Amino acid sequence: QVQLVESGGGLVQPGGSLRLSCAASGSIRSINAMGWYRQAPGKQREFVARMSSDRNTNYADSVKGRFTISRDNAKNTVYLQMNSLKPEDTAAYYCNLFDYYRDYWGQGTQVTVSS
């Protein structure tokens, strides 16, 4: 099994920045993709960003140029640097690990962008 623990959420003003972290532990396959999804109240969970173990990256169009994903393979940790935050970025952010067999999810961390 794989466990994912997120941290770094909080309340920030529009235009501000936050950095999310997600640490994975357990039986982790070396070939995997780690990333982030988010879910706002009343909406479906949506893809935000993902980085594979060989560092290929994908971003949702809504966050390109504002969010940057990175990972430390030695620590099995993925990060999401979020800049120029907007009120529409408000959501619960979930860490995801896909090892090409199944998905694993964290418990979520809340990001609220409000003045």
N, C-alpha and C positions, 0 to 999 in steps of 0.2 A: 504494500500500500504506500501511497504518497500523501504527505500532508503539506498543505500550503498555508502560510501565515502572512497576512498583509499588515502593513503599517503605513502611517504617514498621511492619512486623511485628515480633514478638518474644515474649518470655516475660513474662507479667504475672500477678499474684496475683488470685484471685477478688475481684470488686468494684472492680478497677482499671480503667484507661482506656488506650486506644491510639488513635492517629490514623494511618490509612492514606492514602497519596497515590498517584495514578496520573496520569502525564503521557503525553499522546498526541502523536505527531508523524507527519509524512507527509502524504498526500493525504486530508485530513479534510473531509468534507462539513459544511456549516454546520448543517444540520438533522440532529441525531443524539440518541441517548440514551446516557449513560455510567452505568455502575453496577458493582455488585459481586456476585459469586457466591462460594460457598465449598464446599469438599469435605473432609469428614472421612474418615479411613481406613475403608475398607470400605463407604462410603456414596456415593450419587450426588451429583453437583454440584447445589447448590440455590441459588435466588435469594435475595439478601439485600436489596438496595436499588438504586434506579435514579432518575436525574434526567434529564429531557429538556432540550434546549437552551433551551426556553421555561420551564424550571424546574418542570414538573410532576414530582411525586415519588411513588414507590411503595416500600413496605417489606414485607418478610415479617412475618407476625404475631409470629414468635418474637423479633424485634428491635425492634418498635415501642416507642417510649418510651425506648429505651436507645441506639440508634444514630441518627446524623444524617448524611445525605449532603448534600454541597454541591459546587459547581463554580465554577471561574473560567474563563469562556469565552475570555477574552483569552489565557489560558495553556494552554488545552485540557487542563485538569487537573481531576480529580475527587477529592474527599476523603471519607473515611468516619471520622467521630468515633464511637468505640465506648466507651460508659460502662457501668458496672455489669456488667462482663464476668463470664461464668459458665464453668465448665469445659466445658459443652456448646457453647460458642462456639469451642472449639479446632478449627482446620481450616486448610487452605491457602485463602487468599483470592485470588480472581482478578478482575482488572479486565476489564470488557467495554465495548466501544463498538459500538453498532448504528446504522448510518447509513441504515436502512430498505432497504438492498440486501443487506448481509451483516453478520455478526458478526466482530469482532476480539477477540483475547484476549491478556492479559498472561501472563507466565511464572509468576505466583503468588508470594505472600509468606505465610510461615507465622505463624500466631497461635496461641500456646499459653497457656492459662489454667490455672494450677496453683499450688498452695501448696507 
